[in-house]
Amino acid sequence: MASNISRSAVALLSGALFAVGLGVAGMLNPANVRGFLDILGNWKPALMFVMVGAIAVYAIANQLSLRMQKPVLDKDWGNLPKTGFDLPNQAKLGAVLFGVGWGIAGFCPGPAIVSLATLNPTVIMFTVAMFVGFYGFAIYERMKANRAK
């Protein structure tokens, strides 16, 4: 029980820190994101520092995790691959769609969810459409798996 509370507390604090970081970094403003992606026009490189910071944090955390026998708040690493990554065509298509959507809307899932707090109708519509896409894909995958049986 205490372990579940600890895990939930860490998840809540991590999510809150992430949300604050998105706000401080300007990632909640689609104009900043579009300005960063507009490399042939009026390019605004400020979000490059956000990306470099995120890569640095990940690199440190990844190196620490590789030295650990098990996660701090769980019994094992689960079914995560130890090395390498197989990128099937679906993942490539997903990455392209994500990038195009990010460029058009100026939002990706994290900032969109955090921005729901503004109650901006555009943000709400984007987030609803995003979840419809998530669930639509999940339904499609289930139907495909059922047909394969």
C-alpha positions as CSV (number, residue, x, y, z in Angstrom):
1,M,0.0,0.0,0.0
2,A,2.7,2.5,0.9
3,S,4.5,1.6,-2.3
4,N,1.4,2.5,-4.3
5,I,1.1,5.8,-2.5
6,S,4.8,6.5,-3.1
7,R,4.5,5.7,-6.8
8,S,1.4,7.9,-7.1
9,A,3.0,10.8,-5.2
10,V,6.1,10.6,-7.5
11,A,3.9,10.4,-10.6
12,L,1.8,13.4,-9.4
13,L,4.9,15.5,-8.6
14,S,6.6,14.5,-11.8
15,G,3.6,15.5,-13.8
16,A,3.3,18.8,-12.0
17,L,7.0,19.6,-12.5
18,F,6.6,18.7,-16.2
19,A,3.6,21.0,-16.5
20,V,5.3,23.9,-14.9
21,G,8.4,23.3,-17.1
22,L,6.3,23.4,-20.2
23,G,4.8,26.7,-19.1
24,V,8.1,28.3,-18.2
25,A,9.7,27.1,-21.4
26,G,6.9,28.6,-23.5
27,M,5.7,25.2,-24.9
28,L,2.1,26.0,-24.0
29,N,2.0,28.8,-26.6
30,P,1.5,27.4,-30.1
31,A,3.0,30.5,-31.7
32,N,6.3,29.8,-30.0
33,V,6.3,26.2,-31.3
34,R,5.4,27.3,-34.8
35,G,8.1,30.0,-34.7
36,F,10.6,27.4,-33.7
37,L,9.5,25.1,-36.6
38,D,9.6,28.0,-39.2
39,I,13.3,27.5,-40.0
40,L,12.9,29.1,-43.5
41,G,11.0,32.2,-42.2
42,N,11.0,34.1,-39.0
43,W,12.8,31.4,-37.0
44,K,12.7,31.6,-33.2
45,P,15.4,29.3,-31.8
46,A,14.5,29.6,-28.1
47,L,12.9,26.2,-27.9
48,M,16.2,24.6,-28.9
49,F,17.3,25.2,-25.4
50,V,14.3,23.3,-24.1
51,M,15.1,20.4,-26.3
52,V,18.8,20.4,-25.3
53,G,17.8,20.5,-21.7
54,A,15.4,17.6,-22.1
55,I,18.0,15.6,-23.9
56,A,20.5,16.3,-21.1
57,V,18.1,15.2,-18.4
58,Y,17.2,12.1,-20.4
59,A,20.8,11.2,-21.0
60,I,21.7,11.4,-17.3
61,A,18.5,9.5,-16.2
62,N,19.2,6.8,-18.9
63,Q,22.8,6.3,-17.7
64,L,21.7,6.1,-14.1
65,S,18.9,3.6,-15.0
66,L,21.4,1.4,-16.9
67,R,23.4,1.0,-13.7
68,M,20.4,0.0,-11.5
69,Q,19.3,-3.6,-11.0
70,K,15.7,-2.5,-10.6
71,P,13.6,0.7,-10.5
72,V,13.4,2.6,-7.3
73,L,9.6,2.2,-6.9
74,D,9.0,-1.1,-8.6
75,K,10.1,-4.8,-8.4
76,D,11.5,-5.0,-12.0
77,W,11.8,-3.2,-15.3
78,G,9.0,-5.1,-16.9
79,N,9.2,-6.0,-20.5
80,L,11.2,-3.1,-21.7
81,P,13.9,-3.9,-24.3
82,K,17.4,-3.7,-22.9
83,T,19.0,-2.5,-26.1
84,G,18.1,-1.5,-29.6
85,F,14.7,-0.4,-31.0
86,D,12.8,-1.9,-33.9
87,L,11.0,0.8,-35.7
88,P,8.1,-0.7,-37.7
89,N,6.5,1.2,-40.5
90,Q,3.5,2.1,-38.3
91,A,5.8,3.9,-35.9
92,K,7.5,5.8,-38.8
93,L,4.1,6.9,-40.1
94,G,3.1,7.9,-36.5
95,A,6.2,10.0,-36.2
96,V,5.5,11.8,-39.4
97,L,1.8,12.4,-38.4
98,F,3.0,13.6,-35.0
99,G,5.4,16.1,-36.6
100,V,3.0,17.4,-39.1
101,G,0.3,17.8,-36.5
102,W,2.7,19.5,-34.1
103,G,3.7,21.9,-36.9
104,I,0.1,22.7,-37.9
105,A,-1.4,23.0,-34.4
106,G,1.6,24.0,-32.4
107,F,0.7,21.5,-29.8
108,C,1.7,18.0,-28.9
109,P,-0.1,15.8,-26.3
110,G,1.7,17.1,-23.1
111,P,1.3,20.8,-23.7
112,A,-2.3,20.3,-25.0
113,I,-3.4,18.5,-21.9
114,V,-1.7,21.1,-19.6
115,S,-3.3,23.9,-21.7
116,L,-6.8,22.5,-21.0
117,A,-6.6,24.6,-17.8
118,T,-7.0,27.7,-19.9
119,L,-10.5,26.5,-21.1
120,N,-9.6,27.9,-24.5
121,P,-12.1,26.4,-27.0
122,T,-9.4,25.8,-29.6
123,V,-7.3,23.8,-27.1
124,I,-10.4,21.8,-26.0
125,M,-11.2,21.0,-29.6
126,F,-7.6,19.9,-30.3
127,T,-7.5,17.8,-27.2
128,V,-10.8,16.1,-27.9
129,A,-9.7,15.4,-31.5
130,M,-6.4,14.0,-30.2
131,F,-8.2,11.6,-27.8
132,V,-10.6,10.5,-30.5
133,G,-7.6,9.7,-32.6
134,F,-6.0,7.7,-29.8
135,Y,-9.1,5.7,-29.1
136,G,-9.8,5.3,-32.8
137,F,-6.4,3.8,-33.3
138,A,-6.8,1.5,-30.3
139,I,-10.1,0.3,-31.7
140,Y,-8.5,-0.3,-35.1
141,E,-5.7,-2.3,-33.5
142,R,-8.1,-4.4,-31.5
143,M,-10.2,-5.1,-34.7
144,K,-7.0,-6.0,-36.6
145,A,-5.9,-8.4,-33.8
146,N,-9.3,-10.1,-33.7
147,R,-9.3,-10.6,-37.5
148,A,-5.8,-12.2,-37.2
149,K,-7.1,-14.9,-34.8
